[in-house]
Amino acid sequence: MVRRSLVRRSHLLSSGALLATLALLGCAGQAPNSPYGYTPSALGGASGGAQPPVPLPSAGPAIGKTSGNVLLLLPLTGPLAPVGQVLENAAKLAFPDGSSPSLDIRDTGGTADGAAAVAQAGIAAGDGIILGPLTAVEARAVAPLAQTAGVNMLAFSNDGTLAAPGVWPLGITPNQQVQRVVRAAADAGRTQLAALLPDTDFGHSLADAITSETTALSEPAPQITFYPPGFNGVNQAVNQMSDFADRGQGLEEQIKAAQDLGTPAGREKARELQHQQIPPPSFNALFIGAPDGNTLAELANFLPYYDVSPPQVQYLGPALWSTIAPQMAHQAVFLGALYAAPDPAAAAVFDAKYLAAYGAAPPAIADVAFDAAALAKVAAVSGGYTSTVLAAPAGFTGTDGVLVLQPSGHVLRGLAVFQIAPGAPVITSPAPTQLSQPDN
């Protein structure tokens, strides 16, 4: 079994019609007459011939080039060079030596200026599509150059605000994670949502996604509380969010006052009060944006103390929980908590291919680079790198499951819903194999 690091490093990433399966080059079962390692059915043909995708009327005029090499922008020097090398390795699995079109790999140095300079050089050289760059800062420098040149761009960032016609961020965005798990909670009747989020860019991105999704579902406005780093900040935030002063502190004060009487009647009154239940909070689902185990360990104490715990409250969380789910399982209060993330089983074939080629299991960020490269290869033999091809309504099946590139630049993803359980998380709602939703 291939073991993989699921860390996506949010600071780095924010930092039918046509159902194209981004199959691995050389994997077992591929059609022998398929020149790029994709099965004929993956390209829409039943007998081996690649067929062009059905045009997408809502896309408007097609954006993008129909030919040219594939420009791959990566930080191959500087602090992010190790990540850049992983991304290069993954992309090369879709572009073996001698393949056509070829990869034009250029080093951004991990900076906005560097990314802009090499992007301009690649465009001038006639490259037909851009893969990358890695960070949102780099992507913001490259996007206007690509749009001006009419070159489509598959960025590796998970910053959904980059989305624009011709620019698709392929990282798993906060909005994708939130939408999937909040809808799963709503299906279970958990429609009164609160959120406890770090006071960071990541936390505020989650807040925007939560507000947007509750509005889309016609749910009450979410109660969002941000916390600063540190024990005291987290404690105060939970206290504030829980409204414990009104819900439970008054009852505790009554019990203490009865005990202080020092009389049989007072003690009897205190016993009666102690059997009264503290009213539940004003919400029945809580999205916890804690991205690390230390903060979650603190919350494992604070949340029950302020009486914000199951079964009255269903905990929800981000995809980052996939990296710390076993640790969370040791905290009884988190058993049953839900989060949305890719199903690791979907990437098993890619993991094995990467391991065989490079001698190490890939980190999960490699999935994005391979999918982008394989998608570009599919597009190259399906009519070119245009928005009509890339935004095919049926989408594509990538290493992290199905994804649909929308004409607006937004990306829909089919994520699974996981539940924290003893030993290992379990899937409570499998990842969908098809996505059909209006553009947003």
Sine and cosine of phi, psi and omega as CSV:
sin_phi,cos_phi,sin_psi,cos_psi,sin_omega,cos_omega
0.00,0.00,0.75,-0.67,0.02,-1.00
-0.99,0.14,0.79,-0.62,0.06,-1.00
-0.98,-0.20,0.64,-0.77,-0.08,-1.00
-0.72,-0.69,0.48,-0.88,0.14,-0.99
-0.99,0.15,0.81,-0.59,-0.03,-1.00
-1.00,-0.08,0.06,1.00,-0.07,-1.00
-0.92,0.40,0.82,-0.57,-0.02,-1.00
-0.97,-0.23,-0.10,0.99,0.11,-0.99
0.78,0.63,0.98,0.21,-0.10,-0.99
-0.85,0.52,-0.48,0.88,-0.03,-1.00
-0.96,0.29,-0.33,0.94,0.06,-1.00
-1.00,0.07,-0.52,0.86,-0.16,-0.99
-0.99,-0.10,-0.35,0.94,-0.01,-1.00
-0.97,0.26,-0.79,0.61,0.79,-0.62
-0.38,-0.92,0.00,0.00,0.00,0.00
0.00,0.00,-0.04,-1.00,0.12,-0.99
-0.97,0.26,-0.97,-0.22,0.06,-1.00
-0.88,-0.48,0.91,-0.42,0.10,-1.00
-0.90,-0.43,1.00,-0.06,-0.12,-0.99
-1.00,-0.04,0.92,-0.40,0.05,-1.00
-1.00,0.09,0.85,-0.53,-0.02,-1.00
-0.99,0.15,0.93,0.36,-0.10,-1.00
-0.96,0.29,0.38,-0.92,-0.03,-1.00
-0.97,0.22,0.61,-0.80,0.06,-1.00
-0.90,0.44,0.79,-0.61,0.09,-1.00
0.98,0.18,0.17,0.99,-0.03,-1.00
-0.98,0.22,0.39,-0.92,-0.08,-1.00
-0.88,0.48,0.64,-0.77,0.10,-1.00
1.00,-0.06,-0.03,1.00,0.00,-1.00
-0.96,0.29,0.39,-0.92,0.00,-1.00
-0.94,0.34,0.74,-0.67,-0.05,-1.00
-0.90,0.44,-0.41,0.91,-0.02,-1.00
-1.00,-0.07,0.18,0.98,0.02,-1.00
-1.00,0.01,0.91,-0.42,-0.16,-0.99
-0.95,0.31,-0.32,0.95,-0.10,-1.00
-0.89,-0.45,0.16,0.99,0.02,-1.00
1.00,0.07,0.24,0.97,0.03,-1.00
-0.95,-0.30,0.67,-0.74,0.01,-1.00
-0.93,0.37,0.48,-0.87,0.01,-1.00
-0.82,0.57,-0.65,0.76,-0.02,-1.00
-0.89,0.45,-0.45,0.89,0.01,-1.00
-0.90,0.43,-0.46,0.89,-0.01,-1.00
-0.99,-0.16,0.17,0.99,0.09,-1.00
1.00,-0.06,-0.06,1.00,-0.03,-1.00
-0.99,-0.14,0.65,-0.76,-0.02,-1.00
-1.00,0.01,-0.27,0.96,-0.10,-1.00
-0.78,-0.63,0.36,0.93,0.10,-0.99
0.96,-0.29,-0.29,0.96,0.01,-1.00
-1.00,-0.01,0.78,-0.63,0.02,-1.00
-0.94,0.33,0.74,-0.67,0.01,-1.00
-0.94,-0.35,0.58,-0.82,0.04,-1.00
-0.93,0.37,0.48,-0.87,0.00,-1.00
-0.94,0.34,0.38,-0.92,0.09,-1.00
-0.93,0.38,0.76,-0.65,0.00,-1.00
-0.86,0.51,0.49,-0.87,-0.01,-1.00
-0.96,-0.26,0.98,-0.21,-0.11,-0.99
-0.84,0.55,-0.60,0.80,-0.09,-1.00
-0.95,0.30,-0.17,0.98,-0.07,-1.00
-0.97,0.25,-0.29,0.96,-0.06,-1.00
0.96,0.28,-0.32,-0.95,0.01,-1.00
-0.85,0.53,0.66,-0.76,-0.03,-1.00
-0.90,0.43,0.70,-0.72,0.08,-1.00
-0.96,-0.28,0.66,-0.75,0.13,-0.99
0.88,-0.47,0.24,-0.97,-0.01,-1.00
-1.00,0.04,0.39,-0.92,0.02,-1.00
-0.98,-0.18,-0.13,0.99,-0.03,-1.00
-0.41,-0.91,0.04,-1.00,0.00,-1.00
0.90,-0.44,0.26,-0.97,0.06,-1.00
-0.97,0.24,0.11,-0.99,-0.09,-1.00
-0.97,-0.26,0.89,-0.45,-0.03,-1.00
-1.00,0.09,0.87,-0.49,-0.02,-1.00
-0.93,-0.37,0.92,-0.38,-0.05,-1.00
-0.98,-0.19,0.88,-0.47,-0.09,-1.00
-0.64,-0.77,0.49,-0.87,0.12,-0.99
-0.99,0.13,1.00,-0.03,-0.05,-1.00
-1.00,-0.08,-0.10,0.99,0.18,-0.98
-0.74,-0.67,0.29,-0.96,-0.02,-1.00
1.00,-0.01,-0.08,-1.00,-0.10,-0.99
-0.86,0.51,-0.48,0.88,-0.06,-1.00
-1.00,-0.06,0.15,0.99,-0.06,-1.00
-0.84,0.55,-0.64,0.76,0.03,-1.00
-0.87,0.50,-0.61,0.79,0.05,-1.00
-0.93,0.37,-0.67,0.74,0.02,-1.00
-0.86,0.51,-0.61,0.79,0.00,-1.00
-0.92,0.40,-0.63,0.77,0.05,-1.00
-0.88,0.48,-0.69,0.72,0.00,-1.00
-0.90,0.43,-0.64,0.77,0.05,-1.00
-0.89,0.45,-0.70,0.71,0.03,-1.00
-0.83,0.56,-0.73,0.69,-0.04,-1.00
-0.90,0.44,-0.71,0.71,-0.02,-1.00
-0.89,0.46,-0.59,0.81,-0.03,-1.00
-0.92,0.40,-0.37,0.93,0.06,-1.00
-0.90,0.44,-0.46,0.89,0.04,-1.00
-1.00,-0.01,-0.19,0.98,-0.03,-1.00
-0.76,-0.65,0.97,0.25,0.02,-1.00
-0.90,0.45,0.36,-0.93,-0.01,-1.00
-0.81,0.59,0.70,-0.71,0.04,-1.00
1.00,0.05,-0.05,1.00,-0.02,-1.00
-0.97,0.24,0.35,-0.94,0.02,-1.00
-0.72,-0.69,0.75,-0.66,-0.04,1.00
-0.91,0.41,0.10,-1.00,-0.04,-1.00
-0.91,-0.41,0.27,-0.96,0.06,-1.00
-0.99,0.11,0.73,-0.68,0.15,-0.99
-0.96,-0.29,0.99,-0.11,-0.13,-0.99
-1.00,-0.03,0.82,-0.57,-0.03,-1.00
-0.73,-0.68,0.61,-0.79,-0.09,-1.00
-1.00,0.01,0.85,-0.53,0.04,-1.00
-1.00,0.07,-0.29,0.96,-0.11,-0.99
0.95,0.32,0.04,1.00,0.00,-1.00
0.98,0.21,0.28,0.96,-0.02,-1.00
-0.86,-0.52,0.38,-0.93,0.02,-1.00
-0.90,0.44,-0.71,0.71,-0.01,-1.00
-0.90,0.45,-0.67,0.74,0.02,-1.00
-0.89,0.45,-0.66,0.75,0.00,-1.00
-0.90,0.43,-0.68,0.73,-0.01,-1.00
-0.89,0.45,-0.66,0.75,-0.05,-1.00
-0.91,0.42,-0.73,0.68,-0.04,-1.00
-0.97,0.26,-0.46,0.89,0.09,-1.00
-0.91,0.42,-0.69,0.72,0.03,-1.00
-0.88,0.47,-0.63,0.78,0.01,-1.00
-0.91,0.40,-0.67,0.75,0.01,-1.00
-0.91,0.41,-0.64,0.77,0.04,-1.00
-0.89,0.45,-0.69,0.73,0.02,-1.00
-0.89,0.46,-0.50,0.87,0.01,-1.00
-0.98,0.20,-0.08,1.00,0.06,-1.00
1.00,-0.09,0.21,0.98,0.04,-1.00
-0.88,0.47,0.60,-0.80,-0.16,-0.99
-0.99,-0.15,-0.25,0.97,0.00,-1.00
-0.42,-0.91,0.48,-0.88,0.00,-1.00
-0.93,-0.38,0.78,-0.63,0.15,-0.99
-0.95,-0.32,0.79,-0.62,-0.09,-1.00
0.99,-0.10,-0.25,-0.97,-0.04,1.00
-0.98,0.22,-0.20,-0.98,-0.15,-0.99
-0.98,0.20,-0.81,0.58,-0.16,-0.99
-1.00,-0.07,0.33,-0.94,0.03,-1.00
-0.90,0.43,-0.59,0.81,0.00,-1.00
-0.89,0.46,-0.71,0.70,0.05,-1.00
-0.90,0.44,-0.69,0.73,-0.06,-1.00
-0.88,0.47,-0.61,0.79,0.00,-1.00
-0.92,0.40,-0.47,0.88,0.04,-1.00
-0.97,0.22,-0.52,0.86,-0.08,-1.00
-1.00,0.06,-0.58,0.81,-0.15,-0.99
-0.80,0.60,-0.75,0.66,-0.02,-1.00
-0.90,0.44,-0.53,0.85,0.05,-1.00
-0.91,0.41,-0.69,0.73,0.00,-1.00
-0.90,0.43,-0.70,0.72,-0.02,-1.00
-0.91,0.43,-0.65,0.76,0.03,-1.00
-0.88,0.47,-0.61,0.79,-0.02,-1.00
-0.99,0.10,-0.11,0.99,-0.04,-1.00
0.94,0.35,0.57,0.82,0.01,-1.00
-0.93,-0.36,0.84,-0.54,0.00,-1.00
-0.95,0.31,0.39,-0.92,-0.17,-0.98
-0.64,-0.77,0.80,-0.60,0.09,-1.00
-0.94,-0.35,1.00,-0.08,-0.07,-1.00
-0.98,0.19,0.42,-0.91,-0.01,-1.00
-1.00,-0.07,0.01,1.00,-0.02,-1.00
-0.96,0.28,0.38,-0.92,0.15,-0.99
-0.96,-0.29,0.36,0.93,0.04,-1.00
-1.00,0.06,0.98,-0.22,-0.07,-1.00
-0.90,0.43,-0.31,0.95,0.00,-1.00
-0.95,0.31,-0.18,0.98,0.07,-1.00
-0.96,0.28,-0.32,0.95,-0.11,-0.99
-0.84,0.54,0.76,-0.65,0.04,-1.00
-0.31,-0.95,0.35,-0.94,0.04,-1.00
-0.79,0.61,0.85,-0.52,-0.02,-1.00
1.00,0.01,-0.07,1.00,0.01,-1.00
-0.77,-0.64,0.91,-0.40,-0.02,-1.00
-0.88,-0.47,0.90,-0.43,0.15,-0.99
-0.98,0.20,0.87,-0.49,-0.12,-0.99
-1.00,-0.04,-0.20,0.98,0.08,-1.00
-0.91,0.42,0.40,-0.92,-0.01,-1.00
-0.97,0.25,0.92,-0.39,-0.16,-0.99
-1.00,0.10,0.35,-0.93,0.11,-0.99
-0.82,0.58,-0.62,0.78,-0.03,-1.00
-0.90,0.44,-0.65,0.76,0.01,-1.00
-0.90,0.44,-0.69,0.72,0.00,-1.00
-0.90,0.44,-0.75,0.67,-0.07,-1.00
-0.90,0.43,-0.72,0.69,-0.06,-1.00
-0.84,0.54,-0.71,0.70,-0.08,-1.00
-0.91,0.40,-0.73,0.68,-0.10,-0.99
-0.98,0.22,-0.54,0.84,0.04,-1.00
-0.93,0.37,-0.61,0.80,0.05,-1.00
-0.93,0.37,-0.59,0.81,0.07,-1.00
-0.89,0.45,-0.66,0.75,0.04,-1.00
-0.91,0.42,-0.66,0.75,0.01,-1.00
-0.89,0.45,-0.62,0.79,0.04,-1.00
-0.88,0.47,-0.43,0.90,0.03,-1.00
-1.00,-0.07,0.17,0.99,0.04,-1.00
1.00,0.04,0.14,0.99,0.00,-1.00
-1.00,-0.08,1.00,0.07,-0.14,-0.99
-0.92,-0.39,-0.02,1.00,0.05,-1.00
-0.96,-0.29,0.98,-0.21,-0.25,-0.97
-0.95,-0.30,0.66,-0.75,0.20,-0.98
-0.84,-0.55,0.29,-0.96,0.00,-1.00
-0.61,-0.79,0.68,-0.73,0.06,-1.00
-0.88,-0.48,0.95,-0.31,-0.23,-0.97
-0.78,-0.63,0.54,-0.84,0.08,-1.00
-0.92,0.39,0.57,-0.82,-0.01,-1.00
-0.99,0.12,0.92,0.39,-0.03,-1.00
-0.71,-0.71,0.10,-0.99,0.07,-1.00
-0.86,0.52,-0.65,0.76,0.02,-1.00
-0.88,0.48,-0.71,0.70,0.00,-1.00
-0.89,0.46,-0.65,0.76,-0.01,-1.00
-0.95,0.31,-0.51,0.86,0.11,-0.99
-0.91,0.42,-0.66,0.75,0.07,-1.00
-0.89,0.46,-0.65,0.76,-0.01,-1.00
-0.88,0.47,-0.69,0.72,0.02,-1.00
-0.88,0.47,-0.66,0.75,-0.01,-1.00
-0.92,0.40,-0.64,0.77,0.00,-1.00
-0.91,0.42,-0.71,0.71,0.02,-1.00
-0.88,0.48,-0.69,0.73,0.01,-1.00
-0.89,0.46,-0.68,0.74,-0.07,-1.00
-0.95,0.31,-0.64,0.77,0.03,-1.00
-0.91,0.42,-0.56,0.83,0.08,-1.00
-0.91,0.43,-0.70,0.72,0.00,-1.00
-0.88,0.47,-0.53,0.85,-0.01,-1.00
-1.00,-0.01,0.04,1.00,-0.03,-1.00
0.85,0.53,0.60,0.80,0.06,-1.00
-1.00,-0.03,0.28,-0.96,0.09,-1.00
-0.85,0.52,0.45,-0.90,0.03,-1.00
-0.85,0.53,0.71,-0.70,-0.04,-1.00
-0.95,0.32,0.50,-0.87,0.07,-1.00
-1.00,-0.08,0.96,-0.29,-0.12,-0.99
-0.95,-0.32,0.79,-0.62,0.03,-1.00
-0.81,-0.59,0.78,-0.62,0.05,-1.00
-0.99,-0.17,0.56,-0.83,0.03,-1.00
-0.84,-0.55,0.63,-0.78,0.11,-0.99
-0.99,0.16,0.26,-0.96,0.02,-1.00
-0.92,0.39,0.48,-0.88,0.07,-1.00
0.94,-0.34,0.42,-0.91,-0.06,-1.00
-0.83,0.55,-0.77,0.64,-0.07,-1.00
-0.92,0.40,-0.63,0.77,0.00,-1.00
-0.89,0.45,-0.67,0.74,0.02,-1.00
-0.91,0.40,-0.67,0.74,0.01,-1.00
-0.86,0.51,-0.74,0.68,-0.03,-1.00
-0.91,0.42,-0.60,0.80,-0.01,-1.00
-0.91,0.40,-0.67,0.74,0.02,-1.00
-0.91,0.41,-0.66,0.75,0.03,-1.00
-0.86,0.51,-0.73,0.69,-0.01,-1.00
-0.90,0.44,-0.74,0.67,-0.05,-1.00
-0.89,0.45,-0.61,0.79,-0.10,-1.00
-0.96,0.29,-0.35,0.94,-0.10,-1.00
0.82,0.57,0.64,0.77,-0.08,-1.00
-0.92,0.40,-0.46,0.89,-0.01,-1.00
-0.85,0.52,-0.63,0.77,0.01,-1.00
-1.00,0.05,-0.57,0.82,-0.09,-1.00
-0.98,0.20,-0.70,0.72,-0.16,-0.99
-0.82,-0.57,-0.48,0.88,-0.09,-1.00
-0.92,0.40,-0.59,0.81,0.03,-1.00
-0.87,0.48,-0.64,0.77,0.02,-1.00
-0.91,0.41,-0.66,0.75,0.02,-1.00
-0.89,0.46,-0.64,0.77,0.02,-1.00
-0.91,0.41,-0.60,0.80,0.05,-1.00
-0.90,0.43,-0.66,0.75,0.01,-1.00
-0.89,0.46,-0.72,0.70,-0.01,-1.00
-0.89,0.45,-0.66,0.75,-0.01,-1.00
-0.89,0.45,-0.64,0.77,0.02,-1.00
-0.92,0.40,-0.65,0.76,0.02,-1.00
-0.91,0.41,-0.59,0.81,-0.04,-1.00
-0.93,0.37,-0.29,0.96,0.03,-1.00
-0.90,0.44,-0.49,0.87,0.03,-1.00
0.93,0.38,0.36,0.93,-0.03,-1.00
-0.89,-0.45,0.35,-0.94,0.07,-1.00
-0.82,0.57,-0.67,0.75,0.00,-1.00
-0.90,0.43,-0.61,0.79,0.02,-1.00
-0.92,0.40,-0.68,0.73,0.01,-1.00
-0.91,0.42,-0.63,0.78,0.03,-1.00
-0.90,0.43,-0.64,0.77,0.03,-1.00
-0.89,0.45,-0.65,0.76,0.02,-1.00
-0.89,0.46,-0.65,0.76,0.02,-1.00
-0.90,0.45,-0.65,0.76,0.02,-1.00
-0.89,0.45,-0.68,0.73,-0.01,-1.00
-0.92,0.40,-0.56,0.83,-0.02,-1.00
-0.92,0.40,-0.37,0.93,0.02,-1.00
-1.00,0.05,-0.11,0.99,0.04,-1.00
-0.98,0.19,0.67,-0.74,0.02,-1.00
-0.99,0.12,0.63,-0.78,0.09,-1.00
-0.94,0.34,0.74,-0.68,0.00,-1.00
-0.83,0.55,0.57,-0.82,0.01,-1.00
-0.92,0.39,0.32,-0.95,0.05,-1.00
-0.93,0.37,0.11,-0.99,-0.07,-1.00
-0.98,0.18,0.06,1.00,-0.01,-1.00
-0.75,-0.66,0.42,-0.91,0.02,-1.00
-0.87,-0.49,0.11,0.99,0.13,-0.99
-0.60,-0.80,0.65,-0.76,-0.04,-1.00
-0.76,-0.66,0.89,-0.45,0.10,-1.00
-1.00,0.06,0.87,-0.49,-0.04,-1.00
-0.96,-0.27,0.92,-0.38,-0.07,-1.00
-1.00,0.05,0.22,0.98,-0.02,-1.00
-0.87,0.50,0.86,-0.51,-0.07,-1.00
-1.00,-0.07,0.04,1.00,-0.08,-1.00
-0.64,-0.77,0.34,-0.94,-0.07,-1.00
-0.93,0.37,-0.52,0.85,-0.03,-1.00
-0.90,0.43,-0.72,0.70,0.02,-1.00
-0.91,0.42,-0.63,0.77,0.02,-1.00
-0.91,0.42,-0.58,0.82,0.05,-1.00
-0.89,0.45,-0.64,0.77,0.07,-1.00
-0.91,0.42,-0.68,0.74,-0.01,-1.00
-0.91,0.41,-0.46,0.89,0.03,-1.00
-0.88,0.47,-0.39,0.92,0.08,-1.00
-1.00,-0.06,-0.71,0.71,-0.11,-0.99
-0.93,0.37,-0.68,0.73,-0.10,-1.00
-0.88,0.47,-0.75,0.66,0.06,-1.00
-0.91,0.42,-0.57,0.82,-0.02,-1.00
-0.87,0.50,-0.64,0.77,0.01,-1.00
-1.00,-0.06,0.26,0.97,0.10,-0.99
0.85,0.52,0.72,0.69,0.11,-0.99
-0.86,-0.52,0.99,0.11,-0.14,-0.99
-0.43,-0.90,0.25,-0.97,0.06,-1.00
-0.87,0.49,0.43,-0.90,0.06,1.00
-1.00,0.05,-0.11,0.99,-0.03,-1.00
-0.89,0.45,-0.54,0.84,-0.09,-1.00
-0.82,-0.57,0.78,-0.62,0.10,-1.00
-1.00,-0.04,0.85,-0.53,0.03,-1.00
-0.99,0.15,0.64,-0.77,0.08,-1.00
-0.79,-0.62,0.40,-0.92,-0.01,-1.00
-0.42,-0.91,0.03,-1.00,-0.05,-1.00
-0.99,0.10,0.15,-0.99,0.00,-1.00
-0.89,0.45,-0.41,0.91,0.04,-1.00
-0.85,0.52,-0.36,0.93,0.04,-1.00
-0.89,0.46,-0.35,0.94,0.03,-1.00
-0.88,0.47,-0.40,0.91,-0.01,-1.00
-0.99,0.12,-0.32,0.95,-0.08,-1.00
-0.80,-0.60,0.25,0.97,-0.03,-1.00
-0.84,0.55,-0.69,0.73,0.02,-1.00
-0.88,0.48,-0.60,0.80,0.04,-1.00
-0.91,0.41,-0.66,0.75,0.01,-1.00
-0.90,0.43,-0.52,0.85,-0.04,-1.00
-0.90,0.44,-0.33,0.94,0.04,-1.00
-0.98,0.17,-0.17,0.99,0.07,-1.00
-0.98,-0.20,0.95,-0.31,-0.13,-0.99
-0.82,0.57,-0.54,0.84,-0.07,-1.00
-0.90,0.43,-0.41,0.91,-0.05,-1.00
-1.00,-0.02,-0.11,0.99,0.07,-1.00
-0.88,0.47,0.78,-0.62,-0.06,-1.00
0.99,-0.12,-0.15,0.99,0.04,-1.00
-0.91,0.41,0.51,-0.86,-0.10,-1.00
-0.90,-0.44,0.56,-0.83,0.17,-0.99
-0.51,-0.86,0.36,-0.93,0.01,-1.00
-0.94,-0.34,0.70,-0.72,-0.03,-1.00
-0.29,-0.96,0.22,-0.97,0.09,-1.00
-0.90,0.43,0.51,-0.86,0.10,-0.99
-0.98,0.21,0.89,-0.45,-0.03,-1.00
-0.83,0.55,-0.45,0.89,-0.01,-1.00
-0.88,0.47,-0.48,0.88,-0.03,-1.00
-0.91,0.42,-0.46,0.89,-0.06,-1.00
-0.99,-0.13,0.12,0.99,-0.11,-0.99
-0.87,0.50,-0.68,0.73,-0.03,-1.00
-0.91,0.40,-0.69,0.72,0.04,-1.00
-0.88,0.47,-0.69,0.73,0.01,-1.00
-0.84,0.54,-0.71,0.71,-0.02,-1.00
-0.91,0.41,-0.64,0.77,0.02,-1.00
-0.90,0.44,-0.70,0.72,0.01,-1.00
-0.90,0.44,-0.69,0.72,0.00,-1.00
-0.87,0.49,-0.68,0.73,0.00,-1.00
-0.91,0.42,-0.58,0.81,-0.06,-1.00
-0.98,0.18,-0.57,0.82,-0.18,-0.98
-0.84,-0.55,-0.08,1.00,0.10,-1.00
0.98,0.21,0.23,0.97,0.03,-1.00
-0.49,-0.87,0.51,-0.86,0.05,-1.00
-0.95,0.32,0.60,-0.80,-0.05,-1.00
-0.99,0.16,0.58,-0.81,0.23,-0.97
-0.94,0.35,0.34,-0.94,-0.14,-0.99
-0.90,0.43,-0.41,0.91,0.01,-1.00
-0.89,0.45,-0.38,0.93,0.03,-1.00
-0.89,0.45,-0.49,0.87,0.01,-1.00
-0.83,0.56,-0.68,0.73,-0.07,-1.00
-0.90,0.43,-0.69,0.73,-0.02,-1.00
-0.92,0.40,-0.66,0.75,0.02,-1.00
-0.91,0.42,-0.71,0.70,-0.01,-1.00
-0.87,0.50,-0.67,0.74,0.01,-1.00
-0.88,0.47,-0.70,0.72,-0.02,-1.00
-0.92,0.39,-0.69,0.72,-0.01,-1.00
-0.92,0.39,-0.59,0.81,0.04,-1.00
-0.90,0.43,-0.66,0.75,0.04,-1.00
-0.89,0.45,-0.63,0.78,0.01,-1.00
-0.91,0.41,-0.67,0.74,0.07,-1.00
-0.87,0.50,-0.72,0.69,-0.03,-1.00
-0.88,0.48,-0.61,0.80,-0.06,-1.00
-0.88,0.48,-0.52,0.86,-0.01,-1.00
-0.97,-0.22,0.18,0.98,-0.05,-1.00
-0.82,-0.57,0.37,0.93,0.05,-1.00
0.88,-0.48,-0.08,1.00,0.03,-1.00
0.94,-0.35,0.05,-1.00,-0.13,-0.99
-1.00,0.02,0.64,0.77,-0.08,-1.00
-1.00,0.02,0.28,-0.96,0.03,-1.00
-0.90,0.43,-0.47,0.88,0.03,-1.00
-0.89,0.45,-0.63,0.77,0.01,-1.00
-0.98,0.21,-0.76,0.65,-0.10,-1.00
-0.92,0.39,-0.57,0.82,-0.03,-1.00
-0.99,-0.12,0.59,0.81,0.06,-1.00
-0.84,0.54,0.73,-0.69,-0.13,-0.99
-0.84,0.54,-0.58,0.81,-0.04,-1.00
-0.97,0.25,-0.29,0.96,0.04,-1.00
0.98,0.20,-0.36,-0.93,-0.09,-1.00
-0.66,-0.75,0.43,-0.90,0.11,-0.99
-0.96,-0.26,0.94,-0.35,-0.04,-1.00
-0.97,-0.23,-0.14,-0.99,-0.04,-1.00
-0.93,0.38,-0.39,0.92,0.04,-1.00
-0.97,-0.26,0.29,0.96,0.01,-1.00
0.95,-0.31,-0.14,-0.99,-0.07,-1.00
-0.95,0.33,0.61,-0.79,0.09,-1.00
-0.61,-0.79,0.58,-0.82,0.00,-1.00
-0.82,-0.57,0.85,-0.52,0.08,-1.00
-1.00,0.03,0.86,-0.52,-0.04,-1.00
-1.00,-0.07,0.45,-0.89,-0.02,-1.00
-0.83,0.56,-0.47,0.88,0.00,-1.00
-0.95,0.31,-0.24,0.97,-0.12,-0.99
0.98,-0.20,-0.23,0.97,0.07,-1.00
-0.96,0.30,0.44,-0.90,-0.01,-1.00
-0.83,-0.56,0.80,-0.60,0.11,-0.99
-1.00,-0.07,0.64,-0.77,0.00,-1.00
-0.76,-0.65,0.59,-0.80,0.07,-1.00
-1.00,-0.07,0.99,-0.11,-0.02,-1.00
-0.99,-0.16,0.46,-0.89,0.11,-0.99
-1.00,-0.01,0.37,-0.93,0.11,-0.99
-0.96,-0.28,0.81,-0.59,-0.03,-1.00
-0.94,-0.34,0.46,-0.89,0.08,-1.00
-0.86,-0.51,0.74,-0.68,0.08,-1.00
-0.91,0.42,0.80,-0.60,-0.05,-1.00
-0.59,-0.81,0.34,-0.94,0.03,-1.00
-0.83,0.56,0.70,-0.71,0.03,-1.00
1.00,0.04,-0.93,0.36,-0.04,-1.00
-0.46,-0.89,0.46,-0.89,0.02,-1.00
-0.91,0.41,0.45,-0.89,0.02,-1.00
-0.87,-0.50,0.51,-0.86,0.02,-1.00
-0.99,0.11,0.85,-0.53,0.04,-1.00
-0.99,-0.17,-0.34,0.94,0.05,-1.00
-0.59,-0.81,0.95,-0.32,-0.07,-1.00
-0.89,0.46,0.41,-0.91,0.07,-1.00
-0.91,0.42,0.71,-0.71,0.03,-1.00
-0.92,0.38,0.46,-0.89,0.05,-1.00
-0.99,-0.13,-0.16,0.99,0.07,-1.00
-0.65,-0.76,0.54,-0.84,0.04,-1.00
-0.78,-0.62,0.77,-0.64,0.04,-1.00
-0.63,-0.78,1.00,-0.06,-0.02,-1.00
-0.67,-0.74,0.47,-0.88,0.02,-1.00
-0.92,0.38,0.46,-0.89,0.07,-1.00
-0.91,0.42,0.48,-0.88,0.04,-1.00
-0.74,-0.67,0.00,0.00,0.00,0.00
